[in-house]
Amino acid sequence: MTCVWLLASGATNVSPLFALLSLVLILAVLVSLVLVKFRQSLLVGYLLCGVVIANCGLLPFVGGEESDAVISHLAEIGVILLMFTLGIEFSLGELGHLWRKALAGGGIQVGLTGVVAGGAAYFLGFPAAEAAVLAVAVSLSSTAVAMKSFQDLGQPNNPGARVALAIALFQDLLVILFILILPSIYGKGGGSVFGGVMLAIGKGVLFLGGALLLGRYGITPLLHAVARTRSRELFTLTVVALCCGVAMAGGALDLSLALGAFAAGLVVSESIYSHRIMADILPFKDLFLALFFISVGLQIDLQAIAAHWPQVLGGCLAILTLKGGVAFVAARVLKLPPRPALLAAASLASTGEFSLVLMQKASYLRAFDPATVQLLLICSAVTMGLVPGLMRLSGPVGRKMELLGWFKSKKPLPESLAPSKALKEIGDHAVIIGYGPVGRALNEALKRCGVDTLVVELNSDTVRDLKKQGQLVLFADATHPEALDLAGIGRARLVAFTFPNTAATCVAVPLVRERNPGVVIFGRAKFPEEVERLREREVIVIHDERESAIAMVRSAMSSYLRADIIPEEVVGDVMDAE
């Protein structure tokens, strides 16, 4: 506590930015530990951290406005990385699979919500341009909160999650387009509004097309070259540089940085490196997104909430009711059964991070009333914080409504709502780490027995060959927890580490156990002390030296063809003696 007070009082030579970041991160850990115990979303903890720091009087002592501005810049990086990962997750194939759902569901959700919200804003006296901005801002939901909550609930492949993803994708593309045409809406671009809109759309389409061509003929060969170095640090650096470089190119063309990051994700989404990139970039995205939500909390004024609590309460209830109801209708129009539709509606019931980004961009062109910005900020923070709890409640509420006869009985899900990629469907499978001679033999044996297999390999040439053969394969490092999640470890029957690298196996085994305590794990070791290390971790060990000794003794004894020598007995006696 003394150290914190010294930092807060400025009694040391610590940089104000570092002091604020230290305070933010330490408090985030403490608050998050409490929330995890009560099974609440970590994103709620990040919001609370910002609120506490902004309203407890410490902010002026640890950097004030200067540090707050830097954290806002770091938070913007989090949004850029979020769009990059969205681009990777929604590959061209995935976009082709979901575009009908995105257009229909997203169009209904955004259209109905926007008409009601924009109409209300115009009726309250806002100019047409500001009413349009508020209509779009209220229509947007939090992609980060919704997707993370689906993961926390263990339902990333729930049909409701698929519909929510499709609608969220429509929202994300819409806000990127809207930010592009924002200057034209405010009359800042010169010329007619229609001309400015068409010019912005044309530049966006040309940029996306150029990015895809660059990816095929420039970036993909670069990734091949980097992958062959087998350097984890260089690969991660290349990925971050790729994201930032394409985003900067978008910004240089007066397009959104978010659009550039999304294009960068699309560029690599179809490559064999997409899963490895996801595993490398997710920790950075999570860190910067945490800073984004903390920065949202830093802007919330508790005195404003106390002074205008009826408006805050009414705004939150209106947003949750309007958006949840419209999202439920959109999901039902897409023929989703009631309970998954209720889950999707709960995940989309809040306003989101891009609502705040949009308001910030609009404020640069024409200042909004501070009271309006603060009200939307508070409502966004509160509704985002309530989403994880609403999603957990959707299951019991859905069951209760079914018992009361309000919901019809379950119907088979439309085939098109199932995950389009076999990677998301696989279960009760074997995960083979490494594809050397041992991994190849094991994979072939399991496939002949009708067992589904998934290979995790770091040799890019091998991965490309396996892709051509139709083998499920990830270009990933098995010591990364994100890579294990992508491999569906939680649904696997067995995991085999087919290379004799005991250090890597010992790092990965606890991560595997966290996700699947009952999974069977095989590992290889060369020396007796390595065998013991693996056995302590409940790994079934193939001892290379022992197996080689058995094979050599058996072969040597067999070569003499003597009646008094029984090779198997000799092998047993020798091995038992050891």
C-alpha positions in Angstrom: 0.0 0.0 0.0 2.9 2.3 0.8 4.3 1.8 -2.8 0.9 2.6 -4.3 0.6 5.7 -2.2 4.1 6.8 -3.2 3.2 6.4 -6.9 -0.1 8.2 -6.4 1.6 11.1 -4.6 4.3 11.5 -7.2 7.0 11.0 -4.5 9.1 8.9 -6.9 10.6 9.4 -10.3 8.2 6.9 -11.9 6.7 7.9 -15.2 3.1 8.9 -14.8 2.1 6.6 -17.7 3.9 3.7 -16.1 2.3 4.5 -12.7 -1.2 4.5 -14.2 -0.6 1.3 -16.2 0.7 -0.4 -13.1 -2.3 0.7 -11.0 -4.7 -0.3 -13.8 -3.2 -3.8 -14.3 -2.9 -4.6 -10.6 -6.4 -3.5 -9.8 -7.7 -5.4 -12.9 -6.1 -8.6 -11.6 -7.6 -8.1 -8.1 -11.1 -7.2 -9.3 -11.1 -10.0 -11.9 -10.1 -12.6 -9.3 -13.2 -11.7 -7.3 -15.5 -11.7 -10.4 -14.1 -15.1 -11.6 -15.1 -16.5 -8.2 -18.7 -15.4 -8.8 -18.5 -16.6 -12.4 -18.8 -13.1 -13.9 -17.2 -11.9 -17.1 -13.7 -10.5 -16.9 -14.7 -7.7 -19.2 -17.0 -6.5 -16.4 -14.0 -6.3 -14.1 -12.1 -4.2 -16.6 -15.0 -1.7 -16.8 -15.2 -1.6 -13.0 -11.4 -1.0 -12.7 -11.7 2.1 -15.0 -14.7 3.4 -13.0 -12.9 3.0 -9.7 -9.7 4.7 -10.8 -11.6 7.6 -12.5 -13.8 8.2 -9.4 -11.5 7.6 -6.4 -9.4 10.7 -6.9 -6.2 8.9 -8.0 -6.3 9.7 -11.7 -4.9 13.3 -11.4 -1.9 12.0 -9.3 -0.8 9.3 -11.7 -0.7 11.1 -15.0 -4.2 12.6 -15.5 -5.2 13.5 -19.0 -1.8 12.6 -20.6 -1.9 9.0 -19.4 -5.6 8.7 -20.2 -4.9 9.7 -23.8 -2.1 7.1 -24.1 -4.4 4.4 -22.7 -7.0 5.5 -25.3 -4.4 5.0 -28.0 -3.5 1.5 -26.7 -7.2 0.7 -26.6 -7.5 1.7 -30.3 -4.8 -0.9 -31.0 -7.0 -3.4 -29.2 -9.9 -2.6 -31.5 -7.6 -2.9 -34.6 -6.4 -6.3 -33.4 -10.0 -7.3 -32.8 -10.9 -6.5 -36.4 -7.8 -8.4 -37.5 -8.8 -11.5 -35.7 -12.4 -11.1 -37.0 -11.0 -11.0 -40.5 -9.1 -14.3 -39.9 -12.1 -16.0 -38.3 -14.4 -14.9 -41.1 -12.4 -16.3 -44.0 -13.7 -15.9 -47.5 -15.2 -19.4 -47.2 -16.9 -18.6 -43.9 -18.2 -15.3 -45.3 -19.7 -17.2 -48.2 -21.3 -19.6 -45.7 -22.8 -16.8 -43.5 -23.5 -14.0 -45.9 -27.2 -14.8 -46.3 -27.6 -15.0 -42.5 -25.6 -11.8 -42.1 -27.6 -9.9 -44.7 -31.0 -11.1 -43.5 -30.5 -11.2 -39.7 -28.2 -8.2 -39.6 -30.4 -6.2 -41.9 -33.5 -6.9 -39.7 -31.7 -6.2 -36.5 -29.9 -3.0 -37.6 -32.8 -1.7 -39.6 -35.5 -2.0 -36.9 -33.2 -0.9 -34.1 -31.9 2.0 -36.2 -35.4 3.2 -37.2 -36.6 3.2 -33.6 -33.5 4.8 -32.1 -33.0 7.3 -34.9 -36.6 8.3 -34.9 -36.6 8.8 -31.1 -33.4 11.0 -31.4 -34.9 13.1 -34.2 -38.2 13.5 -32.2 -36.1 14.7 -29.3 -34.6 17.5 -31.4 -31.3 16.1 -32.7 -30.3 17.2 -36.2 -30.7 14.6 -39.0 -26.9 13.8 -39.2 -26.6 13.3 -35.4 -29.8 11.2 -35.3 -28.3 8.9 -38.0 -25.1 8.5 -35.9 -27.1 7.7 -32.8 -29.3 5.3 -34.8 -26.2 3.3 -35.9 -24.4 3.6 -32.5 -27.4 2.1 -30.7 -27.8 -0.6 -33.3 -24.3 -1.9 -32.8 -23.6 -4.7 -30.2 -20.4 -5.7 -28.5 -18.7 -8.4 -30.6 -16.0 -8.8 -28.0 -18.3 -9.3 -25.1 -20.6 -11.7 -27.0 -17.9 -13.9 -28.5 -15.9 -14.1 -25.3 -19.1 -14.9 -23.3 -19.9 -17.8 -25.8 -16.4 -19.1 -25.2 -16.7 -18.8 -21.4 -20.0 -20.7 -21.5 -18.4 -23.4 -23.6 -20.8 -22.8 -26.5 -18.8 -21.3 -29.3 -20.5 -23.6 -31.8 -24.0 -23.2 -30.5 -26.5 -22.3 -33.3 -27.3 -19.2 -31.4 -23.6 -18.3 -31.5 -23.5 -18.8 -35.3 -26.4 -16.4 -35.8 -25.0 -13.9 -33.4 -21.7 -14.1 -35.3 -23.4 -13.5 -38.6 -25.4 -10.4 -37.2 -22.2 -9.1 -35.5 -20.3 -9.4 -38.8 -23.0 -7.4 -40.5 -22.7 -4.8 -37.8 -18.9 -4.6 -38.0 -18.9 -4.2 -41.7 -21.7 -1.6 -41.4 -19.8 0.5 -38.9 -16.7 0.4 -41.1 -18.7 1.6 -44.1 -20.5 4.2 -42.0 -17.2 5.6 -40.7 -16.1 5.9 -44.3 -19.1 8.0 -45.3 -19.3 9.9 -42.0 -17.6 13.1 -43.4 -20.0 13.1 -46.3 -23.0 12.8 -44.0 -21.8 15.9 -42.1 -21.1 17.7 -45.3 -17.3 17.8 -44.7 -16.2 16.0 -47.8 -17.1 18.6 -50.4 -19.6 17.9 -53.2 -22.8 16.0 -52.9 -23.5 13.5 -50.1 -24.3 10.8 -52.6 -21.0 11.4 -54.5 -19.0 11.3 -51.3 -20.7 8.1 -50.2 -20.1 6.4 -53.6 -16.5 7.6 -53.6 -15.9 6.2 -50.1 -17.5 2.8 -51.0 -15.4 2.7 -54.2 -12.2 3.3 -52.4 -13.1 0.6 -49.8 -13.8 -2.0 -52.5 -10.6 -1.2 -54.4 -8.6 -1.4 -51.2 -10.0 -4.8 -50.2 -9.4 -6.1 -53.8 -5.8 -4.8 -53.7 -5.2 -6.3 -50.3 -6.4 -9.7 -51.5 -4.1 -9.6 -54.5 -1.2 -8.5 -52.3 -1.9 -11.4 -50.0 -1.8 -14.0 -52.7 1.3 -12.7 -54.5 3.2 -11.0 -51.8 2.2 -11.8 -48.2 1.7 -15.6 -48.6 5.2 -16.1 -50.0 6.6 -13.9 -47.2 4.9 -16.1 -44.6 6.3 -19.2 -46.2 9.8 -17.8 -46.0 9.3 -16.8 -42.3 7.8 -20.1 -41.4 10.8 -22.0 -42.7 13.1 -20.2 -40.3 11.2 -22.0 -37.5 11.6 -18.8 -35.4 8.6 -18.2 -33.1 9.7 -14.6 -32.4 10.1 -13.7 -36.1 6.7 -15.2 -37.0 5.0 -13.2 -34.3 6.8 -10.0 -35.3 5.7 -10.6 -39.0 2.1 -11.1 -38.0 1.9 -7.9 -36.0 3.8 -6.0 -38.7 1.4 -7.4 -41.3 -1.7 -6.2 -39.3 -0.2 -2.8 -38.6 1.1 -2.3 -42.2 -2.2 -3.1 -44.0 -4.1 -1.0 -41.4 -1.7 1.9 -42.0 -2.3 1.5 -45.8 -6.0 1.9 -45.2 -5.5 4.9 -43.0 -3.2 6.5 -45.7 -6.0 6.2 -48.2 -8.4 8.1 -45.8 -10.1 4.8 -45.0 -10.6 3.3 -41.5 -7.7 1.7 -39.7 -10.3 -1.0 -38.7 -11.0 -1.7 -42.3 -7.3 -2.1 -43.0 -7.0 -4.5 -40.1 -10.0 -6.5 -41.2 -8.6 -6.7 -44.8 -5.3 -8.0 -43.3 -7.1 -10.7 -41.5 -9.0 -11.7 -44.7 -5.6 -11.8 -46.6 -4.3 -14.6 -44.4 -7.5 -16.3 -43.5 -7.3 -18.9 -46.3 -3.6 -19.6 -45.7 -2.3 -22.6 -43.8 -1.0 -20.1 -41.2 -4.3 -18.8 -40.0 -4.6 -20.9 -36.9 -1.0 -20.2 -35.9 -1.6 -16.5 -36.4 -4.7 -16.7 -34.2 -2.7 -18.5 -31.5 0.1 -15.8 -31.6 -2.2 -12.7 -31.8 -4.9 -13.6 -29.2 -2.8 -12.7 -26.1 -2.0 -9.3 -27.6 -5.7 -8.7 -28.5 -6.9 -9.7 -25.1 -4.4 -7.3 -23.4 -5.3 -4.4 -25.5 -9.0 -5.1 -25.4 -8.7 -5.1 -21.6 -7.1 -1.6 -21.8 -10.0 -0.6 -24.1 -12.6 -1.5 -21.6 -10.6 0.0 -18.8 -10.4 3.3 -20.8 -14.2 3.1 -21.2 -14.6 2.9 -17.4 -12.1 5.8 -17.0 -14.6 8.1 -18.8 -17.6 7.3 -16.7 -18.5 9.9 -14.1 -20.4 8.5 -11.1 -21.6 11.9 -10.2 -23.4 12.1 -13.6 -25.0 8.7 -12.9 -26.2 9.9 -9.5 -27.5 13.2 -10.9 -29.3 11.6 -13.9 -30.0 8.1 -12.7 -33.6 8.0 -14.0 -32.3 8.7 -17.6 -29.5 6.1 -17.1 -31.9 3.5 -15.9 -34.4 4.2 -18.6 -31.8 4.2 -21.3 -30.3 0.9 -20.2 -33.8 -0.8 -20.0 -34.7 0.7 -23.4 -31.6 -0.6 -25.0 -31.8 -4.1 -23.5 -35.5 -4.4 -24.3 -35.4 -3.0 -27.8 -32.2 -4.7 -29.0 -32.9 -8.0 -27.3 -36.4 -8.1 -28.7 -35.3 -7.2 -32.2 -32.4 -9.7 -32.2 -34.8 -12.4 -31.0 -37.2 -11.6 -33.9 -34.3 -11.6 -36.4 -33.1 -15.0 -35.1 -36.6 -16.5 -35.4 -36.9 -15.2 -38.9 -33.7 -17.2 -39.6 -35.6 -20.3 -38.4 -33.6 -20.6 -35.2 -35.4 -22.6 -32.4 -36.5 -20.4 -29.5 -33.9 -21.3 -26.9 -30.8 -20.7 -29.2 -32.6 -17.5 -30.5 -33.0 -16.3 -26.9 -29.3 -16.9 -26.3 -28.4 -15.0 -29.5 -30.7 -12.2 -28.4 -29.1 -11.9 -25.0 -25.6 -11.8 -26.6 -26.6 -8.9 -28.8 -28.7 -6.9 -26.3 -26.1 -4.3 -25.5 -24.5 -1.5 -27.3 -20.8 -2.1 -28.0 -17.2 -0.9 -28.3 -17.8 0.3 -31.9 -20.7 2.4 -30.6 -18.2 4.4 -28.6 -15.6 4.5 -31.5 -18.3 5.8 -33.8 -19.3 8.5 -31.4 -15.7 9.5 -31.0 -15.2 9.7 -34.8 -18.4 11.8 -35.1 -17.3 14.1 -32.4 -14.2 15.0 -34.4 -16.4 16.3 -37.2 -19.0 18.0 -35.0 -19.1 18.1 -31.2 -21.9 16.1 -29.6 -23.6 17.4 -26.4 -21.4 16.1 -23.6 -24.4 14.9 -21.6 -25.5 12.7 -24.6 -22.0 11.2 -25.0 -21.9 10.5 -21.2 -25.3 8.9 -21.2 -24.5 6.6 -24.2 -21.1 5.8 -22.6 -22.7 4.8 -19.3 -25.5 2.8 -20.9 -22.9 1.0 -23.1 -20.8 0.1 -20.1 -23.8 -1.1 -18.0 -25.4 -3.1 -20.8 -22.1 -4.7 -21.9 -21.6 -5.7 -18.2 -25.0 -7.3 -18.1 -24.6 -9.4 -21.2 -22.8 -12.4 -19.7 -25.4 -12.7 -17.0 -28.3 -12.4 -19.4 -26.7 -15.2 -21.5 -26.5 -17.5 -18.5 -30.1 -16.7 -17.7 -31.4 -17.4 -21.2 -31.1 -21.2 -20.7 -33.3 -21.4 -17.5 -35.7 -18.7 -18.9 -36.0 -20.7 -22.2 -36.8 -23.9 -20.4 -39.4 -22.2 -18.2 -41.1 -20.7 -21.3 -41.1 -24.2 -22.9 -42.8 -25.7 -19.8 -45.4 -22.9 -19.9 -46.0 -23.6 -23.6 -44.8 -20.2 -24.8 -42.1 -21.8 -26.9 -42.8 -24.7 -29.2 -40.9 -27.9 -28.8 -37.4 -28.2 -30.4 -37.1 -28.7 -34.1 -34.1 -30.0 -36.0 -31.7 -27.2 -36.8 -31.3 -26.1 -40.4 -28.3 -27.8 -41.9 -26.9 -24.4 -43.0 -26.5 -23.3 -39.4 -24.0 -26.1 -38.5 -20.4 -25.0 -38.5 -19.0 -25.0 -42.0 -15.6 -26.2 -41.1 -14.8 -29.8 -40.1 -12.3 -28.5 -37.5 -15.3 -27.1 -35.5 -17.2 -30.3 -35.8 -14.6 -32.9 -34.9 -14.9 -34.7 -31.6 -13.7 -37.9 -29.8 -10.7 -37.6 -32.0 -6.9 -38.1 -31.7 -4.6 -35.1 -31.6 -1.2 -35.9 -33.0 1.5 -33.4 -32.1 4.3 -33.6 -34.7 4.3 -35.4 -38.0 7.7 -37.2 -38.2 7.9 -40.9 -38.9 6.2 -41.8 -35.6 3.4 -39.3 -36.1 2.9 -40.4 -39.7 2.7 -44.1 -38.7 0.3 -43.3 -35.8 -1.9 -41.2 -38.0 -2.2 -43.8 -40.7 -3.0 -46.6 -38.2 -5.7 -44.6 -36.5 -7.3 -43.6 -39.8 -7.4 -47.2 -40.9 -9.3 -48.0 -37.7 -11.8 -45.2 -38.5 -10.6 -42.8 -35.8 -10.7 -39.1 -36.7 -7.3 -37.4 -36.3 -6.0 -33.9 -36.2 -2.3 -33.1 -36.7 -0.5 -30.2 -35.1 2.7 -29.4 -36.9 5.3 -26.6 -37.2 6.8 -27.5 -40.6 5.0 -25.4 -43.2 5.9 -27.7 -46.1 4.4 -30.7 -44.2 1.3 -28.7 -43.4 0.7 -27.8 -47.0 1.1 -31.4 -48.1 -1.3 -32.6 -45.5 -3.8 -29.9 -46.5 -3.7 -31.2 -50.1 -4.4 -34.7 -48.9 -7.5 -33.6 -47.0 -6.0 -34.2 -43.6 -7.2 -31.9 -40.8 -4.0 -30.1 -39.7 -3.0 -27.0 -37.8 0.1 -25.0 -38.3 0.6 -24.2 -34.6 2.7 -24.6 -31.6 1.2 -27.1 -29.1 2.7 -25.2 -26.1 0.3 -22.3 -26.9 -3.0 -22.7 -25.0 -4.8 -21.0 -27.9 -3.5 -23.7 -30.3 -4.9 -26.4 -28.0 -8.3 -24.7 -28.0 -8.3 -24.6 -31.8 -7.4 -28.3 -31.9 -10.5 -29.1 -29.8 -8.5 -30.7 -27.0 -11.6 -30.5 -24.7 -13.4 -32.9 -27.1 -10.4 -35.2 -27.9 -10.0 -38.9 -26.8 -6.2 -38.9 -26.9 -3.2 -36.7 -27.4 0.1 -38.1 -28.7 3.4 -36.1 -28.5 5.3 -38.0 -31.2 8.6 -36.2 -30.8 11.1 -36.9 -28.0 11.2 -33.3 -26.8 10.4 -33.7 -23.1 10.7 -30.1 -22.2 8.0 -29.1 -24.7 5.8 -32.0 -23.7 6.1 -31.0 -20.0 5.0 -27.5 -20.9 2.0 -28.6 -22.9 0.7 -31.4 -20.7 -0.7 -29.2 -17.9 -2.5 -27.0 -20.5 -4.0 -30.2 -22.0 -5.1 -31.4 -18.6 -6.8 -28.0 -17.8 -9.0 -28.4 -20.9 -9.6 -32.2 -20.7 -8.7 -33.9 -17.4 -9.7 -37.3 -18.6 -7.8 -37.3 -21.9 -5.2 -40.1 -22.6 -1.7 -38.6 -23.2 1.2 -40.4 -24.9 4.7 -39.0 -25.0 8.2 -40.0 -26.0 11.5 -39.9 -24.0 15.1 -40.8 -24.6 16.6 -41.1 -21.1 15.4 -42.6 -17.8 15.1 -39.3 -16.0 12.9 -37.9 -18.8 10.7 -41.0 -18.5 10.2 -40.2 -14.8 9.3 -36.6 -15.5 6.6 -37.6 -17.9 5.2 -40.4 -15.7 4.9 -37.8 -12.8 2.5 -36.0 -15.2 0.5 -39.2 -15.8 1.8 -39.5 -19.4 2.0 -43.0 -21.0 5.6 -43.0 -22.0 7.3 -44.6 -25.0 10.9 -44.9 -23.9 13.0 -44.7 -27.1 16.2 -46.1 -25.7 14.4 -49.1 -24.1 12.3 -49.8 -27.2 15.4 -49.6 -29.4 17.2 -52.0 -27.0 14.4 -54.5 -27.1 14.3 -54.4 -30.9 18.0 -54.9 -31.2 18.2 -57.7 -28.7 15.3 -59.5 -30.4 16.8 -59.1 -33.9 20.3 -60.2 -32.7 19.0 -63.3 -31.0 16.9 -64.2 -33.9 19.8 -64.0 -36.3 21.5 -67.0 -34.7 18.7 -69.5 -35.4 19.6 -71.7 -32.4 17.1 -74.0 -30.8 18.3 -73.2 -27.3 17.7 -69.4 -27.8 14.2 -68.2 -27.5 14.4 -64.4 -28.4 11.4 -63.3 -26.4 12.6 -65.0 -23.2 16.0 -63.4 -23.6 14.4 -60.0 -24.2 12.2 -60.4 -21.1 15.1 -61.5 -18.9 17.4 -58.7 -20.0 14.8 -56.0 -19.7 13.6 -57.3 -16.3 17.2 -57.2 -15.1 17.4 -53.5 -15.8 
